[in-house]
Amino acid sequence: MAKKYVLFDKSISGIGGAELYILRKTKHLTECGFKVYIVTARASKINFKEFFNFTFQDFLELRYVPNFFSEKLRDKLISKILRFIDYNKEDEILIESHEGTPALWAELFAKKIRRVNLVYCITPIKLDNNILNDFYYSKVKEGELVGCDEYYIPCTFGSNFKNVYFNIPYDFYEIEGVSKVRVEECDSKEKFGNYIKIITVSRIEKSYVNQSVVDLANFCRENPNVRIKYKLVLSKNRGLEFAKLKSVINKNRVPNFEVVLDGPVRKMTVEVFENYDLFIGMGTSVLNAVSVGIPAVVVDYRTNKYYGFFGYDYFAFGTGQKNG
């Protein structure tokens, strides 16, 4: 009897917290003796090349709700996935899906083989789609929907539901070069001139990136004796979002505030974080920062406001009871 773990997700192509989580989990499960099968809606132009060490396949139908397809076509896709995982009813098979339409397909797959589809929400849920909305509420009622921190379920669905969650983990040695540096050494950083050095590592699409530039510029206007150098390590260095960000930077020029744009980020290394005094961000990037000893101010994705220092006065990295 084989141990198999089938993971349904939107994409493994990009650079972000979801992709890092899938990669971490796949490594861990493989070490625990599972054969991991990644069923994804998109697997082209993969940035994290380590995915090629594992088994994955993209199914374009996962981009759409199953209701778009006839019952015959739905059954055909489920059969393709069964062949992909080399299905044997005697195998131990665990199923995990994330938010979005792949979770609906995972539910059909789970019902076909009489297993449970555990939905682990690692990014915000949009409750503006009736089909997904009904699905999410049915899963949270059954205790089969898990949040990524203690505020996820009550903030999204209300406090009447059982609050099931576990934090997204990070791999200390995932950051290249970290084994060469003791964490405590990162606390004694050399200042860059008289600047306070702040860093953000993020996907450029996140709206808090632009907001952080505005907020820091305003802070420097109100505190002319403080000098800040703000480095943005982003997923892209071209395109519409990049042009919008440059426009925001140009509109918020202050003598004691400097913005440095860097990217696209391909790999997390110790050098990315070295000699910085503060990290601003959300999600798994926060975990990476604190793992190398940098204080991290967490941003609430709902408001783009800052609600605490991760690991000091707050232990959530996406939502919180405080709104800034």
Buried (B, 14 or more C-beta within 10 A) or exposed (E): EEBBBBBBBBBBBBBBBBBBBBBBBBBEBBEEEBBBBBBBBBBEEBBBEEBEEBBBBBBEBBBEBBEEBEEEEBEEBBEEBBEBBEBEEEBEBBBBBBBBBBBBBBBBBBEBBEBBBBBBBBBBBEEEBEEBEEBBBEBBEEEBBBBBBBBBBBBBBEEEBEBBBEEBEBBEEBBEBBEEBEEEEBEEBEEEEEBBBBBBBBBBEBEBBBBBBBBBBEBBEEEEEEBBBBBBBBBBEEEEBBEEBEEBBEEBEBEBBBBEBEBBBEEBBBEBBBEBBBBBBBBBBBBBBBBBBBBBBBBBBEBBBBBBBBBEEBBBBBBBEBEE
